[in-house]
Amino acid sequence: MSNLSRLLKESWTLVEEQQDKLASYFYARMFLDNPQLRDLFPVQMDVQRSRLLGAIVTAIQSVDDPDRFGEYLESLGRDHRKFHVQPEHYDVICRALMDALRTFAGDQWTLEFDQAWRDAYAAIAARMMRGAEADSANPPYWHAEVVHHERRSRDIAVMTVKPMQPLEYRAGQYVSVESRYQPRLWRMYSVANAPRTDGSLDFHVRAVGAGWVSSALVRRVQVGDMVRLGAPMGSMILDRRSTRDVVCVAGGTGLAPIKALIEEMTRANRTRWVHVFFGARDRDDLYDLACLNRLAARYPWLSVVAATTDDPDFPGEHGNVSEIVARYGPWHDHDFFVSGSPVMVRTTLRTLAELQVPAIRIKYDVFSDS
């Protein structure tokens, strides 16, 4: 651990137990310094309150790992163009952050801690601004029309949108989505198809308990509605130079990017076997299994294994999808793609570590609606 990383983590422990109060103070200080910034955030701040501060803290504490986070921060800077973030806004956020940290750490805050956070924040802000500047040829966001909307289960919908302008992305990436029903609330969703000539994008959305955006996209959005899309992000893309066989592990609507990757491979793959493990609570949540089985019947290199945890009569595997993967194999010489809830991804990564799958061969993105 570098000295900078040590200082950041040590100083964060001084305020960690007061995160909620610190976040409230942080936003109040930021909006007092620049009232116009309030218009960039949703009317309801209950969920948002922890999001920005949490993202800043996570990025800052990872600042000494440039290979992992540099590209991500530049992508984040491109994505944040949708908020019309300007370079001077980074200074406002920095002042609010430092003031909040000093206030809640009290006498234990030192000049050494102060300088460490300033240096780390300056580094991530520079990478984000660099990403935004490099993307100036694209719009800050894309307007898209909903051209198809289908409920697949009690709380899952498949939605197709068509952007008004071309949106270039790679299979496996995700974009942020905003609807008119929850203005200024953006949530990340993986694109469920490889790029098409007509430019349309599919999304698989599950309505979750506190997910205002997901509930609107599943239950309120209709064909003809307009949504806005942020810049594509994510590194869960195929390495076209690799000749290794592929294992895809999907939980619930985490199937979306896996399906996009499979679709990309149907256009060119001739030599790589692809094994898909698709897990859910019950057969209703295996909302796209029929389509996967049709693809497997058409392409000999593709196999599909489905599993449920709470459906004893399901005619397939039973148990957590990570457990099912462990029953097959061996997997030492495969490329892995893992997608699902944060809990599912963490569980699968632990299983793959136990199976001695090299971490460098595992790709995943973790985000959630809430």
C-alpha positions in Angstrom: 0.0 0.0 0.0 1.4 3.4 -1.0 1.7 6.2 1.5 -1.1 8.1 -0.3 -3.4 5.1 -0.1 -2.6 4.6 3.6 -3.4 8.3 4.4 -6.7 8.2 2.5 -7.9 5.0 4.2 -6.7 6.0 7.6 -8.4 9.4 7.4 -11.6 8.0 6.1 -12.0 5.9 9.3 -12.3 9.2 11.2 -15.7 10.0 9.5 -16.9 6.7 8.2 -19.5 6.1 10.9 -21.0 9.6 10.2 -21.4 9.1 6.4 -25.0 10.1 6.3 -24.5 13.3 8.1 -21.4 14.0 6.2 -23.2 13.5 2.9 -26.0 15.9 3.9 -23.4 18.5 4.9 -21.5 18.0 1.7 -24.5 18.7 -0.5 -25.6 21.7 1.6 -22.1 23.2 1.3 -21.9 22.5 -2.4 -25.4 24.0 -3.2 -24.6 27.0 -1.0 -21.4 27.6 -2.8 -23.0 27.3 -6.3 -26.9 27.2 -6.2 -27.0 26.4 -9.9 -25.6 23.0 -9.2 -28.9 22.0 -7.6 -30.6 21.8 -11.0 -28.2 19.0 -12.0 -29.7 16.7 -9.3 -33.1 15.0 -9.0 -35.8 16.6 -6.9 -35.8 13.7 -4.5 -32.3 13.4 -3.0 -32.9 10.4 -0.7 -31.1 8.0 -2.9 -28.8 10.4 -4.6 -27.4 11.7 -1.3 -25.0 8.7 -0.9 -24.3 8.2 -4.6 -22.0 11.1 -5.5 -20.1 11.1 -2.2 -19.7 7.3 -2.3 -18.4 7.4 -5.9 -15.9 10.1 -5.0 -14.6 8.3 -2.0 -14.3 5.0 -3.9 -12.4 6.6 -6.7 -10.1 8.6 -4.4 -9.3 5.5 -2.4 -8.4 3.7 -5.6 -6.3 6.5 -7.1 -3.0 4.5 -6.8 -4.3 1.8 -9.1 -4.2 3.8 -12.4 -4.3 0.7 -14.7 -7.6 -0.4 -13.3 -9.4 3.0 -12.8 -7.8 5.4 -15.3 -9.9 4.2 -18.3 -13.0 4.0 -16.0 -12.6 7.6 -14.8 -12.2 8.9 -18.4 -15.4 7.0 -19.3 -17.1 8.5 -16.2 -16.0 12.0 -17.4 -17.6 11.4 -20.8 -20.8 10.1 -19.1 -21.0 13.1 -16.8 -21.3 15.4 -19.8 -25.0 14.6 -19.6 -25.1 16.6 -16.4 -23.5 19.6 -18.2 -20.6 19.4 -15.8 -18.1 22.2 -16.3 -14.4 22.2 -15.2 -15.2 24.8 -12.5 -17.8 22.5 -11.0 -15.0 20.1 -9.9 -13.5 22.9 -7.8 -16.9 23.5 -6.1 -17.2 19.8 -5.3 -13.6 19.7 -4.0 -14.2 22.6 -1.6 -17.5 21.0 -0.3 -15.8 17.7 0.2 -12.8 19.1 2.1 -15.0 21.2 4.3 -17.2 18.2 5.1 -14.2 16.0 6.0 -12.6 18.7 8.2 -15.9 19.4 10.0 -16.7 15.7 10.8 -13.1 14.6 11.6 -12.6 17.5 13.9 -9.3 17.9 15.8 -8.1 14.5 14.4 -7.8 15.9 10.9 -4.3 16.8 10.0 -2.5 18.8 7.2 -1.1 15.5 5.9 -4.7 14.1 5.5 -5.8 17.3 3.9 -3.1 17.2 1.3 -3.6 13.6 0.5 -7.3 14.1 -0.3 -6.5 17.2 -2.4 -3.9 15.4 -4.4 -6.1 12.3 -4.9 -9.1 14.4 -5.9 -7.1 16.5 -8.3 -5.9 13.3 -10.0 -9.3 11.8 -10.5 -10.8 15.2 -11.6 -8.0 15.5 -14.2 -8.8 12.1 -15.7 -12.5 12.8 -15.8 -12.0 16.2 -17.5 -9.6 14.6 -20.0 -12.3 12.0 -20.9 -15.0 14.7 -21.3 -12.7 16.8 -23.6 -11.9 13.8 -25.7 -15.6 13.1 -26.3 -16.6 16.6 -27.4 -17.6 15.3 -30.9 -20.5 13.4 -29.4 -23.6 14.9 -27.8 -23.7 15.0 -24.0 -26.6 12.5 -24.2 -28.8 10.8 -26.8 -32.6 11.2 -27.2 -34.1 7.8 -28.0 -37.7 6.6 -28.7 -39.1 3.5 -27.1 -40.2 1.3 -30.1 -40.9 -1.9 -28.2 -41.9 -2.7 -24.6 -42.7 -6.2 -23.4 -43.4 -7.5 -19.9 -41.6 -10.9 -19.5 -42.5 -11.6 -15.9 -44.0 -10.0 -12.8 -41.2 -7.5 -12.5 -39.1 -7.8 -15.7 -39.5 -6.0 -19.0 -37.6 -6.0 -22.3 -37.5 -2.6 -23.9 -36.1 -1.5 -27.3 -35.2 2.1 -28.0 -34.0 3.8 -31.1 -31.6 6.8 -30.6 -32.2 9.9 -32.8 -28.4 10.1 -33.4 -25.9 7.2 -33.9 -24.6 5.8 -30.6 -21.5 3.8 -31.0 -20.7 1.1 -28.4 -19.3 -2.4 -28.0 -21.2 -5.5 -27.1 -21.1 -5.9 -23.3 -21.1 -2.2 -22.4 -23.7 -0.3 -20.5 -25.3 3.2 -20.6 -27.2 5.3 -18.2 -30.9 5.8 -18.8 -33.3 8.6 -17.8 -37.1 8.7 -18.4 -39.5 11.5 -18.1 -41.2 9.8 -15.2 -38.1 10.4 -13.0 -36.3 13.4 -14.4 -32.6 13.8 -13.6 -32.5 10.3 -12.1 -30.1 8.2 -14.2 -29.4 4.5 -13.8 -27.0 2.1 -15.5 -28.3 -0.6 -17.8 -26.4 -3.0 -20.0 -27.3 -3.0 -23.7 -28.6 -6.5 -24.5 -27.7 -6.7 -28.1 -24.6 -6.2 -30.3 -24.6 -3.1 -32.5 -27.3 -3.2 -35.2 -27.5 -1.4 -38.6 -30.7 0.4 -37.5 -29.0 1.6 -34.3 -31.7 0.2 -31.9 -30.8 -1.0 -28.4 -32.4 -3.6 -26.1 -32.5 -3.3 -22.4 -33.6 -5.9 -19.8 -35.0 -4.2 -16.7 -36.1 -5.6 -13.4 -38.3 -3.4 -11.1 -36.7 -3.4 -7.7 -38.1 -2.3 -4.4 -36.6 1.2 -4.0 -35.8 1.5 -7.7 -37.7 4.5 -8.9 -36.1 4.4 -12.4 -36.5 0.7 -12.8 -40.1 0.7 -11.7 -40.9 3.4 -14.2 -39.1 1.6 -17.0 -41.0 -1.6 -16.3 -44.4 -0.4 -15.3 -45.0 3.1 -16.8 -42.9 3.5 -20.0 -44.8 2.9 -23.2 -44.1 2.7 -26.9 -43.6 6.2 -28.2 -42.1 7.6 -25.0 -38.7 9.3 -25.1 -35.8 8.4 -22.9 -32.3 9.9 -22.7 -29.1 7.8 -22.8 -25.7 8.6 -21.5 -22.3 7.7 -23.0 -21.4 4.0 -23.2 -19.2 2.6 -20.5 -17.7 -0.6 -19.3 -14.9 -3.0 -20.2 -16.8 -6.3 -20.3 -16.1 -6.7 -24.0 -14.7 -9.5 -26.1 -11.0 -9.8 -26.6 -11.1 -10.6 -30.3 -7.5 -11.7 -30.3 -8.2 -14.5 -27.7 -8.7 -18.1 -28.9 -9.7 -19.4 -25.5 -13.2 -20.9 -25.0 -15.7 -18.7 -23.1 -17.8 -19.1 -20.0 -20.6 -16.6 -19.3 -22.3 -16.5 -15.9 -25.5 -14.5 -15.7 -27.8 -13.9 -12.8 -31.3 -12.5 -13.6 -31.3 -9.5 -15.8 -27.5 -9.7 -15.7 -28.1 -11.8 -18.8 -28.3 -8.5 -20.9 -24.6 -8.0 -21.6 -24.1 -11.8 -21.9 -26.7 -11.9 -24.7 -25.0 -9.0 -26.5 -21.7 -10.8 -26.3 -23.3 -14.0 -27.7 -24.9 -12.1 -30.5 -21.5 -10.6 -31.4 -20.0 -14.0 -31.5 -22.7 -15.4 -33.8 -21.4 -13.0 -36.4 -17.8 -14.2 -36.5 -17.1 -17.1 -34.1 -16.0 -20.4 -35.7 -13.6 -21.9 -33.2 -14.5 -20.9 -29.6 -16.9 -22.9 -27.5 -19.2 -20.8 -25.4 -20.8 -22.1 -22.2 -23.6 -20.0 -20.7 -24.8 -20.5 -17.1 -28.1 -18.6 -16.4 -29.4 -18.5 -12.9 -32.5 -17.0 -11.3 -35.0 -17.5 -8.4 -37.6 -19.4 -10.4 -38.5 -20.2 -14.0 -40.4 -16.9 -14.4 -37.1 -15.0 -13.8 -35.5 -17.1 -16.6 -37.3 -14.6 -18.8 -35.1 -15.1 -21.9 -34.3 -18.8 -21.6 -36.3 -19.8 -24.7 -34.3 -17.4 -26.8 -31.0 -18.7 -25.4 -32.1 -22.3 -26.2 -33.0 -21.3 -29.8 -29.5 -19.8 -30.2 -27.9 -23.0 -28.8 -29.9 -25.1 -31.2 -28.7 -23.0 -34.1 -25.0 -22.6 -33.1 -23.2 -25.9 -32.2 -20.5 -24.0 -30.3 -23.0 -22.6 -27.8 -24.3 -24.5 -24.7 -26.8 -23.2 -22.1 -27.3 -24.4 -18.5 -30.2 -22.9 -16.5 -30.6 -23.0 -12.8 -33.1 -21.9 -10.2 -32.8 -21.5 -6.4 -36.5 -21.4 -5.4 -38.3 -23.6 -7.9 -38.0 -27.3 -6.9 -40.0 -28.4 -9.9 -37.9 -26.7 -12.5 -36.5 -29.3 -15.0 -32.9 -28.0 -14.8 -30.1 -27.4 -12.3 -30.9 -26.3 -8.7 -28.8 -23.9 -6.6 -26.9 -20.7 -6.9 -25.5 -20.2 -10.4 -21.9 -19.9 -9.0 -22.4 -23.4 -7.4 -23.6 -24.8 -10.7 -20.5 -23.4 -12.5 -18.3 -25.2 -10.0 -19.9 -28.6 -10.9 -18.8 -28.3 -14.5 -15.4 -27.6 -15.9 -12.4 -27.6 -15.6 -12.2 -23.9 -16.4 -8.5 -23.0 -16.1 -8.1 -22.2 -19.8 -11.3 -20.2 -20.4 -12.2 -16.5 -20.6 -15.0 -15.6 -18.1 -17.7 -13.0 -18.2 -19.8 -12.5 -15.1 -22.9 -10.3 -14.8 -25.6 -9.9 -12.2 -26.3 -8.3 -8.9 -23.3 -7.2 -6.8 -23.9 -10.1 -4.4 -24.1 -12.6 -7.3 -20.9 -11.2 -8.9 -18.9 -11.3 -5.6 -20.1 -14.9 -4.9 -19.1 -16.0 -8.4 -15.7 -14.3 -8.2 -15.0 -16.1 -4.9 -16.0 -19.4 -6.6 -13.7 -18.8 -9.6 -10.8 -17.9 -7.3 -11.4 -21.3 -5.5 -11.3 -23.0 -8.9 -8.0 -21.2 -9.6 -9.3 -19.3 -12.6 -6.8 -16.5 -13.2 -8.3 -13.1 -12.3 -6.9 -11.6 -15.5 -9.3 -13.8 -17.5 -12.4 -12.7 -15.7 -14.4 -9.6 -16.9 -17.3 -8.1 -15.0 -19.1 -4.8 -14.2 -20.9 -4.2 -11.0 -23.7 -1.6 -10.6 -27.2 -1.7 -9.3 -30.4 0.4 -9.7 -30.4 1.5 -6.1 
